[in-house]
Amino acid sequence: MDIAMTLPTMLPHGRTEVLEWCRGIDEGPWSSLAVPERVAYTSHSMTVQLAAAAALTERVRLWTTIVVLPSHNAVRMAKDLASVDRLSDGRLTVGVGVGGREQDYRAVAAPFERRWQRLDDQIATMRATWAGTPPEPDLDPVGPPPVQPDGPPLVSGAIGPKAMARAAHWAAGIDDGTSITRPDAANLADVAARVRAAWTEAGRTDKPHLSTSIWYALGPDAETRLHTYAFDYLRIFGDELATAMADSATIHTPKALREAVDTIRDAGFDELFLVPTTTDPAELDRTREALGI
């Protein structure tokens, strides 16, 4: 299983931290560098950080985890992502989904309704844009063309069976979001089985790429930092649920991190995205030491 690292996009930081995290991740041994997205939150712009990462790295694959695509214009997003693909010389994978926070849609005046159908339609629009098809017959094509043939690989943030069935018709894999606070072996095995079944039912013979993410913390005040991060991020759903979810976030020791990685690997996942809860780049050293990599 590949182990990837996420930029601390959701935490306040500046130029220095972006430089140090991008360079530290690119030095290895991380497989990918991921950038998440929220709108109605004190987070950085996903596309801006992704472009910075494309320019500041040479080796790692870049991921979006995930673009809340129905809150965007598909042609504009296709243009932005193709630009990142060119800046990174073809190292981009695009995770897409519908998100679960209506506030992010309201913040940009995007409709929350029919978002799964809109996502399917937008995937087709982005692929047509990358192929050079003009958005309207009397318009020029929207460039630049991506480096990767047919555009960057698309991975779905689908969770439910209907969403997985839809994704099986266009995605290269599934990025599961159900293990963010603490991975559960039985749940992960069920997710993997349902994804593979969806691929089979769609008549596909290729193997779906399976990935997931976990919040974690190491070093001084790790437990408090992890719980504070989880509560603040989830408070949008109400204090009671945010408290319960924060209490379930238990990956704040080297031992807990190793056990979480082993659980996800044993479930047959292809890639794990570690999500740091600090902007301190020393967390990269602590993580390498904890995992012995």
Salt bridges, closest charged atoms under 4 A:
GLU37 OE2 - HIS72 NE2 2.71
ASP104 OD2 - ARG38 NE 2.82
ASP120 OD2 - ARG166 NE 2.67
ASP190 OD2 - ARG194 NE 2.92
ASP206 OD2 - ARG204 NH2 2.66
GLU223 OE2 - HIS252 NE2 3.92
ASP239 OD1 - ARG235 NE 2.94
GLU259 OE2 - LYS255 NZ 2.45
ASP262 OD1 - ARG265 NH1 2.98
ASP270 OD1 - LYS207 NZ 3.55
GLU271 OE1 - HIS209 NE2 3.32
ASP280 OD2 - ARG286 NH2 3.56
GLU283 OE2 - ARG225 NH1 3.44
GLU283 OE1 - ARG286 NH2 2.71
ASP285 OD1 - ARG288 NH2 2.15
